[in-house]
Every structure is written in structure tokens, then in C-alpha cells.
Amino acid sequence: MKSINAIIIDDEENARQNLSILLEEFCPEVNVLGEAGSADEARELIAENQPDLLFLDINMPNEDGFELLDSIEEKNFSVIFITAHNQFALKALKVGAIDYLEKPIDIEDLQTAVSKIAKKEGDASGVDYSMIKKLLHDYRNDSKSDIIAIPTLSGYEIIKVEDIVHLEADESYTRIFLANGKKCTSSMTIAKYEKVLDDNIFYRVHKSHIINTRHHLKEFNRQEGNVAIMDNGEAIPVARRKLSGFISKIKTF
């Protein structure tokens, strides 16, 4: 069996470690040369190791996966994108030239994607890079749509953005509180949601909390120690360093 030399690129260390473990156990033909937590680290690893394959997270801070690829002139490698946004993934799959895996990664999907890479001959990438910029534009627009796919431990839950009252960090997970009283736990971090959700509607008032200021903020109470009162009755703390930005935001309504 031909060995595939690969690099894992994802800003979340847990995600990199998890994928590395899955590859070691279920895709023995893949030899992981290294891991990168940013685009800068990735460029160095790619230049040094000349990999056959990149496992590339799309949504990274500062420079996302598409922008990283756009910065590399010699793309002598295949790419398997990793994304938590299944709306984008489903649309991009129609292009047919690029492989995608959705978080949380399904073992069978991973094996299928790797087997496609193993069968490729000639052109290493098989990627239409002229299409990348268009997909990036679509991806950013889809990320702020009125419906969002919440990656859970069992799959995805599709909900309306306006139904989200607030989000609360729970270690590497996020608890999402909905207008109907339902709660769901997402496998995506609150930092990811801060980047994905429309900042005209949502505001991160605390390191552990994001609130829907447009649809569900009832009042702001300073007497109780700077708290945002939501229409479901919950009181969400507003951090001192976030106070000025929060007040400026709600004054614009």
C-alpha cells in the first residue's frame, strides 16, 4: 500500500490530536508528518516536508484555509478540507473537485476521502483553485445566514438564528439556549461561534457568553452588577472590558 505523507492544519489542538488518532487507527496508509495550528506554521511545514496531502480546517483565525492555499504558489499536494459548516460543505461538494469532511469527523467518511486521494494519479491536487475564491465568498455568506447547522455529538441540528437566546461556553463545547426553552450542546467552541454568527445580532459580553442582542435582550441592569437580562429571564454577566462596546451596540438599536 502506497504511503500518503500528510500534514494536519487546524487552530484547535484537540481537533488535530483527534484526527491524528483516527488516521493512525483507521487509515494506516497515511503518515502524519506534522501538525500546524496556524497558516504561518502550515506554510513552514509544507515548504520543509513537501506533503502529498493536507487536512485543512477552513475556519481558522487571521487566515482561513482558503486564504492559506491562495498564498502558496506551488500546490503539489491534495487537499481534504475540514469544516463545521455543513451548509457550506453541501454546496461546495457540488463542485466535485475538492474533498470535504464535516466535524465531528465520521470514520467511514474519513476512510472514503483518503481512499480517493490514494487513487489519484498525475495531477496531485485535482483542485480547481480558481473556484476557491468563489467558494470562500459563498462560505462567508452562508456562515451568516438565517439558519445555522449546530454540530452535536450525534450529528447536526438545524435551527433559526433568531431562535438563539444566548450561548454559554462549556470547556471545549458550547451550550445553546433557544427561545422555546430547549438547550443543545454543540461540539464547536464559543470562539468559533463568535466568528460565525452575525455580529450585527450577537455580541460576546463575556469570555463564556454570547447573547442575541437583536431579538432576545430584554434589559441591561447595572444595579445587579452589569448583567444583560434576556427575555427568557436569564441574567448574563457583562464583563467590564466588554461593557463599553456592549452599551455602544445596544444604543444603535
Backbone bond lengths (Angstrom), bond angles and torsions (degrees), N, CA, C in turn:
res aa  C-N    CA-C-N  psi(-1)  N-CA   C-N-CA  omega(-1)  CA-C   N-CA-C  phi
1 M - - - 1.469 - - 1.531 109.60 -
2 K 1.323 116.69 129.15 1.450 121.23 -179.02 1.530 110.86 -69.77
3 S 1.334 115.74 133.70 1.464 120.53 179.70 1.525 110.43 -80.72
4 I 1.328 116.46 140.13 1.460 122.64 177.87 1.525 107.92 -111.78
5 N 1.320 117.49 114.55 1.457 121.86 179.33 1.526 109.76 -83.93
6 A 1.332 115.96 122.31 1.471 119.84 -171.03 1.526 112.38 -129.60
7 I 1.327 114.91 157.18 1.464 123.04 172.75 1.521 107.90 -125.50
8 I 1.328 116.87 136.23 1.460 122.72 177.90 1.524 108.68 -100.80
9 I 1.332 116.28 126.02 1.474 121.19 -178.05 1.518 109.12 -124.26
10 D 1.325 116.13 111.80 1.469 121.98 -178.38 1.521 107.44 -159.68
11 D 1.330 117.89 135.79 1.469 119.81 -178.28 1.521 112.93 -73.85
12 E 1.344 117.74 -12.15 1.460 120.53 179.21 1.528 110.02 -99.49
13 E 1.335 115.66 117.76 1.465 120.75 -177.27 1.527 111.77 -59.68
14 N 1.338 116.64 -42.19 1.477 120.04 179.90 1.523 111.48 -60.11
15 A 1.326 115.78 -39.39 1.469 120.21 179.91 1.527 110.83 -65.78
16 R 1.333 116.40 -40.18 1.470 120.29 178.59 1.526 110.69 -64.25
17 Q 1.320 115.83 -45.60 1.461 120.16 -179.09 1.525 111.36 -64.25
18 N 1.330 115.76 -41.46 1.462 119.93 -179.92 1.528 111.26 -62.15
19 L 1.338 116.68 -45.17 1.464 120.22 179.49 1.520 110.78 -65.24
20 S 1.319 117.42 -39.73 1.455 121.02 179.11 1.525 111.14 -60.92
21 I 1.325 116.06 -41.12 1.477 121.00 178.83 1.526 110.53 -65.43
22 L 1.343 116.65 -43.36 1.457 120.82 179.31 1.528 111.28 -62.22
23 L 1.317 115.97 -41.74 1.467 120.02 179.95 1.526 110.89 -65.08
24 E 1.315 116.14 -43.55 1.465 120.00 -179.17 1.528 111.35 -61.54
25 E 1.345 115.52 -38.41 1.458 119.53 -175.20 1.525 113.54 -84.28
26 F 1.353 116.20 -38.16 1.463 119.03 -170.47 1.527 114.61 -113.97
27 C 1.333 117.70 -11.81 1.467 120.71 179.85 1.531 108.69 -133.01
28 P 1.327 118.22 70.43 1.461 121.50 -175.31 1.527 114.06 -62.65
29 E 1.345 117.00 -17.74 1.462 119.45 178.91 1.522 112.42 -73.71
30 V 1.347 117.23 -12.14 1.462 121.50 -179.68 1.528 109.98 -93.88
31 N 1.321 115.79 124.23 1.460 122.87 176.51 1.525 108.71 -106.51
32 V 1.333 117.22 108.52 1.458 121.16 -177.78 1.528 109.70 -77.99
33 L 1.327 116.37 112.84 1.463 121.89 -177.79 1.519 112.19 -79.62
34 G 1.329 116.62 -28.50 1.453 120.20 -178.36 1.510 111.47 177.34
35 E 1.331 115.29 174.19 1.456 122.50 -179.83 1.522 109.34 -129.67
36 A 1.322 115.85 146.50 1.461 121.45 178.39 1.517 109.69 -131.26
37 G 1.325 115.85 139.59 1.456 121.02 -179.90 1.514 113.58 -102.05
38 S 1.331 117.01 1.24 1.465 120.89 -179.85 1.523 108.92 -154.57
39 A 1.327 115.29 167.79 1.463 120.37 179.42 1.526 110.95 -64.96
40 D 1.334 117.12 -38.86 1.473 120.21 179.53 1.522 111.26 -62.13
41 E 1.344 116.50 -46.14 1.465 120.36 177.97 1.531 110.23 -61.97
42 A 1.331 115.74 -39.44 1.469 120.51 -178.30 1.518 111.27 -63.59
43 R 1.325 117.33 -43.52 1.468 120.07 -179.20 1.536 111.06 -59.31
44 E 1.339 116.09 -41.19 1.470 119.88 178.91 1.528 111.24 -63.76
45 L 1.341 115.71 -46.26 1.465 119.93 -179.57 1.524 112.05 -62.69
46 I 1.325 115.88 -41.38 1.466 120.53 -179.42 1.527 110.24 -64.02
47 A 1.336 116.68 -44.79 1.467 120.91 -179.85 1.527 111.47 -63.88
48 E 1.334 116.67 -38.40 1.468 121.20 -176.69 1.528 112.64 -76.52
49 N 1.342 116.97 -35.49 1.461 119.98 -169.29 1.524 116.02 -108.47
50 Q 1.337 117.03 -15.72 1.459 120.55 -178.87 1.535 111.55 46.91
51 P 1.337 117.53 63.41 1.470 121.06 -175.19 1.525 112.72 -71.45
52 D 1.330 114.41 161.41 1.465 120.47 173.78 1.521 111.24 -83.93
53 L 1.340 115.70 -25.34 1.464 120.50 -169.29 1.526 110.98 -148.68
54 L 1.355 115.38 140.22 1.462 121.59 171.06 1.525 108.71 -113.73
55 F 1.330 116.54 131.27 1.460 121.91 164.22 1.529 104.42 -96.13
56 L 1.322 116.65 108.81 1.460 120.55 -165.85 1.530 112.67 -121.91
57 D 1.330 116.11 117.24 1.461 121.43 175.20 1.523 108.80 -70.76
58 I 1.313 117.40 131.04 1.463 120.28 -178.64 1.523 111.78 -72.71
59 N 1.329 116.00 -47.34 1.463 120.33 -168.08 1.531 111.14 -96.40
60 M 1.344 116.61 82.74 1.456 121.85 177.22 1.525 109.15 -112.98
61 P 1.345 117.91 150.38 1.461 120.21 179.73 1.522 111.65 -68.09
62 N 1.331 115.30 155.50 1.470 123.95 178.23 1.525 112.75 69.56
63 E 1.329 117.38 -59.32 1.463 121.40 -178.72 1.515 107.72 -136.93
64 D 1.330 117.76 115.46 1.462 118.56 -177.49 1.529 110.72 -83.33
65 G 1.335 115.31 178.53 1.456 120.34 -174.24 1.514 113.65 -60.44
66 F 1.320 118.00 -39.71 1.451 120.95 -179.96 1.531 111.08 -67.30
67 E 1.319 115.92 -40.71 1.468 119.67 179.90 1.529 110.79 -66.97
68 L 1.326 116.83 -35.44 1.465 120.29 174.89 1.526 109.98 -59.70
69 L 1.320 117.30 -49.16 1.460 120.80 -179.64 1.524 111.43 -60.93
70 D 1.327 115.57 -39.56 1.459 120.16 -178.50 1.526 111.48 -64.03
71 S 1.345 116.99 -23.64 1.464 121.42 -177.68 1.526 113.20 -86.23
72 I 1.333 117.11 -8.42 1.466 121.40 -177.17 1.527 109.49 -102.45
73 E 1.313 117.05 120.54 1.466 121.02 -176.64 1.531 111.81 -74.45
74 E 1.325 116.83 -51.39 1.463 121.25 -178.18 1.519 109.71 -92.98
75 K 1.315 116.32 101.17 1.467 121.16 -177.51 1.525 109.57 -101.44
76 N 1.322 116.04 71.80 1.461 120.59 -178.30 1.527 110.67 -93.73
77 F 1.303 115.25 52.88 1.464 120.37 -178.20 1.526 108.93 -153.79
78 S 1.315 114.77 160.80 1.460 120.72 173.15 1.527 108.17 -91.87
79 V 1.327 115.53 163.12 1.462 120.54 -177.67 1.521 110.00 -133.23
80 I 1.318 115.54 131.97 1.465 121.13 167.10 1.514 106.18 -117.81
81 F 1.327 116.05 112.55 1.456 120.47 -179.91 1.525 110.94 -78.78
82 I 1.324 115.47 145.68 1.459 122.69 174.23 1.528 107.24 -114.38
83 T 1.320 117.46 128.00 1.455 119.91 -179.07 1.517 111.66 -143.36
84 A 1.331 115.88 145.50 1.463 120.84 175.39 1.521 110.82 -95.57
85 H 1.346 116.77 1.71 1.461 120.74 -174.25 1.518 109.93 -108.15
86 N 1.326 116.68 95.17 1.454 117.83 -173.29 1.525 112.75 -72.28
87 Q 1.341 118.56 -22.44 1.471 118.99 175.00 1.523 109.35 -60.83
88 F 1.320 115.86 -46.38 1.454 120.62 179.16 1.526 110.64 -65.72
89 A 1.315 116.17 -44.49 1.463 120.06 -176.62 1.515 111.17 -59.86
90 L 1.335 116.72 -44.01 1.455 120.13 -178.20 1.525 111.10 -64.36
91 K 1.317 116.82 -38.86 1.457 119.64 178.39 1.528 110.23 -68.41
92 A 1.318 116.68 -44.14 1.453 120.52 -176.29 1.517 112.22 -68.88
93 L 1.320 116.22 -29.88 1.463 119.44 178.75 1.520 111.92 -59.69
94 K 1.332 116.76 -27.00 1.458 120.33 -178.92 1.523 111.36 -63.96
95 V 1.323 116.02 -24.46 1.459 119.36 178.39 1.516 109.79 -65.97
96 G 1.331 116.22 -35.75 1.453 120.90 170.84 1.511 116.87 83.58
97 A 1.331 117.96 -11.09 1.459 119.36 -174.61 1.520 113.03 -96.65
98 I 1.315 117.02 -9.83 1.457 120.67 -173.48 1.526 109.01 -124.94
99 D 1.320 115.64 140.92 1.457 120.49 179.07 1.522 110.61 -94.20
100 Y 1.337 115.06 142.68 1.458 120.93 -178.53 1.515 110.88 -132.77
101 L 1.320 115.41 148.06 1.454 122.30 168.89 1.513 107.70 -127.35
102 E 1.319 116.54 138.46 1.455 121.31 178.82 1.522 110.02 -98.99
103 K 1.322 115.75 139.95 1.469 120.79 174.12 1.525 109.17 -79.84
104 P 1.320 119.59 140.57 1.460 126.84 -6.73 1.529 110.38 -70.44
105 I 1.314 116.52 143.99 1.464 121.72 -172.02 1.535 111.51 -71.90
106 D 1.312 114.10 127.80 1.458 121.14 176.69 1.533 108.47 -87.22
107 I 1.318 117.31 132.53 1.468 121.90 -175.44 1.525 111.65 -59.95
108 E 1.327 116.75 -43.92 1.464 120.22 -178.87 1.526 111.02 -64.78
109 D 1.350 117.20 -40.68 1.462 120.63 177.21 1.527 110.87 -63.06
110 L 1.330 115.58 -39.80 1.462 120.48 178.76 1.527 110.32 -61.97
111 Q 1.298 117.09 -47.06 1.470 121.04 -179.50 1.523 111.39 -63.18
112 T 1.336 116.56 -38.79 1.468 120.85 178.94 1.524 110.80 -64.30
113 A 1.332 116.89 -44.89 1.469 121.27 -179.61 1.522 110.98 -63.32
114 V 1.322 116.05 -43.57 1.465 120.20 179.61 1.527 110.80 -64.57
115 S 1.331 116.59 -39.21 1.468 119.48 -179.95 1.529 111.27 -64.41
116 K 1.324 117.41 -33.30 1.468 120.59 176.49 1.523 110.22 -63.62
117 I 1.337 115.81 -42.23 1.462 120.25 179.99 1.528 109.64 -64.03
118 A 1.321 116.69 -42.25 1.466 121.21 -178.01 1.527 111.87 -61.92
119 K 1.332 116.85 -28.53 1.463 121.14 -176.79 1.524 113.12 -87.22
120 K 1.340 116.89 -11.36 1.461 119.78 -176.69 1.520 110.68 -70.42
121 E 1.312 115.83 140.32 1.450 122.05 176.02 1.516 108.79 -132.54
122 G 1.319 116.20 157.32 1.459 119.87 177.97 1.510 110.43 76.53
123 D 1.344 116.11 -115.09 1.464 120.96 -179.78 1.515 109.23 -60.36
124 A 1.327 115.84 117.15 1.463 120.57 -173.85 1.522 112.87 -66.06
125 S 1.314 115.77 -39.50 1.463 117.41 -172.32 1.519 113.02 -86.21
126 G 1.323 117.56 -46.96 1.449 120.51 -175.04 1.520 112.19 66.27
127 V 1.326 116.30 17.48 1.458 121.04 -174.44 1.517 110.30 -105.44
128 D 1.314 116.25 132.28 1.458 121.34 174.91 1.531 107.44 -83.77
129 Y 1.321 117.32 92.29 1.461 120.47 -174.59 1.523 112.59 -71.11
130 S 1.321 116.79 -18.92 1.464 117.99 174.60 1.522 110.66 -67.92
131 M 1.357 115.52 -22.10 1.456 120.92 179.19 1.527 111.51 -82.71
132 I 1.330 116.15 -18.05 1.465 120.62 -175.08 1.530 111.72 -58.20
133 K 1.323 117.00 -45.63 1.461 119.58 -176.49 1.529 111.48 -64.18
134 K 1.332 115.95 -38.28 1.465 119.07 177.90 1.525 110.29 -65.71
135 L 1.340 116.32 -42.78 1.462 119.88 178.74 1.529 111.11 -62.73
136 L 1.324 116.48 -37.41 1.461 120.49 178.22 1.527 110.44 -61.44
137 H 1.328 115.75 -42.26 1.457 119.92 178.38 1.529 110.59 -62.95
138 D 1.340 116.45 -46.74 1.462 120.84 179.58 1.524 110.91 -62.45
139 Y 1.332 115.22 -40.70 1.471 121.29 -178.69 1.518 111.10 -60.37
140 R 1.328 115.99 -46.62 1.464 119.60 -178.84 1.524 111.05 -64.97
141 N 1.325 116.51 -38.25 1.462 119.33 178.24 1.522 111.18 -67.26
142 D 1.340 116.65 -44.22 1.457 121.01 -179.56 1.525 111.46 -63.87
143 S 1.345 116.50 -32.07 1.454 120.20 -176.96 1.524 111.70 -65.00
144 K 1.325 116.91 -20.35 1.455 120.64 -178.66 1.530 110.93 -116.24
145 S 1.317 116.93 29.80 1.456 121.26 -179.70 1.522 110.25 -77.91
146 D 1.340 116.94 174.10 1.461 120.53 -176.28 1.519 112.41 -81.65
147 I 1.325 117.01 -3.33 1.461 121.78 175.28 1.533 107.65 -126.99
148 I 1.316 116.50 140.95 1.460 119.81 -179.02 1.524 109.82 -131.68
149 A 1.320 115.60 142.83 1.460 121.50 176.79 1.527 108.06 -95.39
150 I 1.319 116.70 118.83 1.456 121.95 -178.88 1.528 108.96 -94.12
151 P 1.352 117.97 114.32 1.468 119.12 177.26 1.521 110.86 -73.17
152 T 1.306 117.44 116.83 1.462 122.50 179.06 1.527 108.82 -109.23
153 L 1.308 116.44 178.76 1.462 120.26 -179.42 1.525 111.74 -67.55
154 S 1.336 116.27 -23.44 1.462 119.58 -177.03 1.523 113.66 -104.05
155 G 1.329 117.93 -7.86 1.458 120.11 -178.72 1.517 111.26 158.12
156 Y 1.334 117.02 -122.41 1.456 122.35 179.04 1.519 110.26 -136.61
157 E 1.326 115.16 146.79 1.459 120.70 172.35 1.522 107.29 -122.11
158 I 1.334 116.55 125.41 1.461 121.39 -178.30 1.523 109.31 -94.32
159 I 1.331 116.90 122.37 1.470 120.49 -178.71 1.524 109.90 -135.31
160 K 1.335 115.43 157.96 1.458 121.04 174.88 1.528 108.99 -79.02
161 V 1.325 115.53 137.38 1.460 120.55 -178.78 1.527 111.04 -59.59
162 E 1.330 116.75 -38.91 1.461 119.25 -177.59 1.521 112.65 -67.23
163 D 1.333 117.70 -16.56 1.462 121.09 179.14 1.520 112.91 -82.46
164 I 1.328 117.52 -10.11 1.463 120.62 178.25 1.526 109.28 -78.92
165 V 1.331 116.95 120.42 1.466 121.44 177.80 1.524 109.29 -84.39
166 H 1.315 116.46 -52.99 1.467 120.10 176.13 1.521 110.35 -160.31
167 L 1.325 115.15 165.18 1.460 122.94 179.40 1.522 108.47 -124.14
168 E 1.329 115.83 144.10 1.454 120.68 -178.35 1.533 110.13 -133.06
169 A 1.339 116.61 130.17 1.458 121.43 179.50 1.521 110.24 -68.21
170 D 1.328 115.20 139.37 1.465 121.88 175.83 1.527 106.48 -137.47
171 E 1.347 115.20 82.50 1.458 123.14 -171.71 1.531 109.06 55.73
172 S 1.333 119.11 -120.56 1.464 120.17 -178.42 1.527 112.53 -89.05
173 Y 1.329 116.55 4.71 1.465 122.29 178.16 1.527 109.64 -109.30
174 T 1.332 115.36 173.62 1.465 120.71 176.63 1.520 109.40 -135.84
175 R 1.327 115.75 129.83 1.458 120.65 174.68 1.526 108.27 -93.20
176 I 1.331 115.65 131.51 1.465 121.30 -176.45 1.522 108.92 -116.67
177 F 1.331 115.49 125.13 1.465 122.49 -176.08 1.530 108.29 -105.02
178 L 1.345 116.33 125.05 1.452 121.91 -174.94 1.521 112.22 -104.98
179 A 1.323 114.78 162.01 1.468 121.13 -175.51 1.527 112.48 -63.22
180 N 1.312 118.14 -28.05 1.477 121.07 -179.88 1.527 112.99 -83.97
181 G 1.346 115.78 7.07 1.459 120.14 178.67 1.515 114.05 91.75
182 K 1.324 116.80 -9.46 1.460 121.07 -179.41 1.527 110.54 -75.28
183 K 1.333 115.74 149.68 1.459 122.02 175.47 1.522 108.40 -124.30
184 C 1.322 116.27 144.84 1.460 118.72 172.90 1.522 108.89 -137.33
185 T 1.313 115.59 151.78 1.464 121.27 -179.36 1.513 109.46 -107.64
186 S 1.328 115.31 123.79 1.456 121.28 -179.17 1.525 110.39 -100.74
187 S 1.323 115.95 146.22 1.459 121.01 177.52 1.528 111.83 -83.85
188 M 1.340 117.09 6.20 1.456 121.55 179.14 1.535 109.01 -100.66
189 T 1.329 117.39 145.44 1.463 121.16 -178.34 1.522 111.32 -73.91
190 I 1.340 115.33 160.18 1.467 119.45 179.70 1.526 110.93 -66.82
191 A 1.339 116.75 -27.78 1.468 120.17 177.30 1.529 110.87 -64.28
192 K 1.335 116.60 -36.53 1.465 120.41 177.03 1.528 110.30 -65.35
193 Y 1.341 115.65 -41.55 1.464 118.94 -179.73 1.524 111.44 -65.97
194 E 1.315 117.25 -35.31 1.460 119.73 177.52 1.526 110.51 -59.31
195 K 1.332 116.24 -35.30 1.456 120.76 -179.53 1.524 112.61 -79.82
196 V 1.327 116.59 -33.85 1.465 121.61 -175.31 1.524 112.72 -80.72
197 L 1.327 116.90 -42.29 1.461 120.66 -174.29 1.524 111.85 -73.70
198 D 1.311 116.06 149.50 1.460 123.02 -177.87 1.526 110.01 -66.52
199 D 1.333 116.91 119.05 1.464 119.76 -177.39 1.527 112.93 -74.74
200 N 1.322 117.49 -3.44 1.462 120.02 170.46 1.528 111.39 -78.62
201 I 1.336 116.14 -16.20 1.462 122.05 -178.12 1.523 111.63 -112.87
202 F 1.321 116.91 -40.75 1.461 121.42 -173.91 1.525 111.45 -108.84
203 Y 1.324 115.35 148.75 1.464 120.42 178.09 1.518 109.22 -140.75
204 R 1.325 115.82 133.58 1.468 120.80 178.04 1.530 108.32 -86.37
205 V 1.325 115.56 99.95 1.459 121.30 -174.11 1.527 112.53 -85.27
206 H 1.310 116.30 -10.96 1.463 121.64 -174.34 1.520 106.68 -159.69
207 K 1.321 118.37 157.68 1.466 119.60 -179.07 1.525 112.24 -59.47
208 S 1.336 116.25 -22.73 1.467 120.38 -178.08 1.517 114.03 -108.28
209 H 1.336 118.43 1.74 1.459 119.87 -172.39 1.528 113.09 -139.30
210 I 1.331 115.81 135.41 1.465 123.89 168.68 1.521 106.79 -122.82
211 I 1.330 117.78 134.57 1.462 120.12 -179.78 1.526 111.04 -121.02
212 N 1.331 114.86 154.54 1.458 122.39 175.68 1.526 107.11 -88.58
213 T 1.325 116.15 96.69 1.467 120.47 -175.23 1.526 112.23 -75.45
214 R 1.318 116.91 -25.67 1.469 120.87 -174.29 1.523 112.51 -78.72
215 H 1.328 117.27 -40.72 1.455 120.12 -171.28 1.529 115.40 -108.53
216 H 1.337 118.34 -24.35 1.467 118.25 -169.77 1.523 115.65 -130.61
217 L 1.326 118.36 5.28 1.465 120.28 176.88 1.526 109.33 -80.43
218 K 1.333 116.53 120.96 1.461 121.60 -177.47 1.525 111.81 -92.18
219 E 1.327 116.21 -46.08 1.469 119.99 179.22 1.518 110.35 -162.31
220 F 1.333 114.88 164.97 1.459 121.73 173.61 1.520 107.46 -117.54
221 N 1.318 116.17 123.64 1.467 120.90 -174.30 1.527 109.81 -116.49
222 R 1.337 116.08 115.65 1.466 120.61 179.92 1.527 111.12 -87.50
223 Q 1.319 117.03 -24.61 1.463 120.27 -178.21 1.523 111.86 -67.38
224 E 1.322 116.14 -27.76 1.463 120.09 -178.53 1.536 111.82 -90.97
225 G 1.350 116.72 11.91 1.461 120.08 178.05 1.504 113.97 96.07
226 N 1.332 117.47 36.66 1.459 123.63 179.76 1.532 112.02 61.25
227 V 1.315 114.96 78.92 1.455 120.51 178.79 1.521 110.36 -129.26
228 A 1.311 115.50 145.62 1.459 121.92 173.76 1.524 106.88 -95.38
229 I 1.323 116.52 123.53 1.460 121.58 178.73 1.522 108.37 -94.96
230 M 1.324 116.61 119.06 1.452 120.95 -178.77 1.527 109.90 -90.07
231 D 1.325 117.35 163.60 1.463 119.59 -175.94 1.520 113.52 -72.89
232 N 1.346 116.90 -5.30 1.468 119.38 172.43 1.531 111.39 -93.84
233 G 1.349 115.76 5.89 1.458 121.14 176.37 1.518 115.19 92.49
234 E 1.328 117.59 -7.76 1.461 119.62 -177.77 1.530 111.00 -78.73
235 A 1.328 114.71 141.94 1.463 122.00 178.81 1.528 108.54 -103.99
236 I 1.330 116.79 118.50 1.457 122.47 -176.61 1.529 109.18 -107.78
237 P 1.335 118.01 124.19 1.475 119.23 -178.86 1.522 112.31 -66.31
238 V 1.336 114.95 140.82 1.464 121.33 174.81 1.526 107.43 -107.95
239 A 1.328 116.68 115.59 1.461 121.30 -178.43 1.528 110.63 -63.84
240 R 1.328 115.75 147.23 1.470 120.52 -177.92 1.521 111.60 -57.05
241 R 1.330 117.02 -41.18 1.469 119.56 -178.43 1.525 112.79 -70.42
242 K 1.345 116.73 -16.63 1.461 121.39 179.53 1.532 112.17 -97.37
243 L 1.319 116.05 -6.70 1.463 121.03 -170.09 1.522 112.93 -62.30
244 S 1.331 116.82 -47.90 1.465 120.74 -176.80 1.530 110.87 -61.58
245 G 1.336 117.27 -46.96 1.455 121.18 179.82 1.517 111.94 -64.48
246 F 1.328 116.06 -37.83 1.465 120.89 179.98 1.530 110.83 -64.69
247 I 1.333 116.63 -46.55 1.472 120.43 -179.79 1.531 110.46 -63.54
248 S 1.319 116.47 -41.20 1.475 120.30 178.03 1.525 110.76 -60.43
249 K 1.341 115.96 -39.83 1.463 119.86 -178.71 1.529 111.60 -66.25
250 I 1.331 117.63 -47.50 1.451 118.88 -175.37 1.529 111.77 -73.31
251 K 1.306 117.95 -20.04 1.466 121.06 176.57 1.526 112.06 -71.63
252 T 1.347 116.08 -20.70 1.471 119.50 -178.28 1.517 112.48 -81.12
253 F 1.325 117.65 -10.56 1.471 120.08 -177.90 1.529 110.89 -74.33
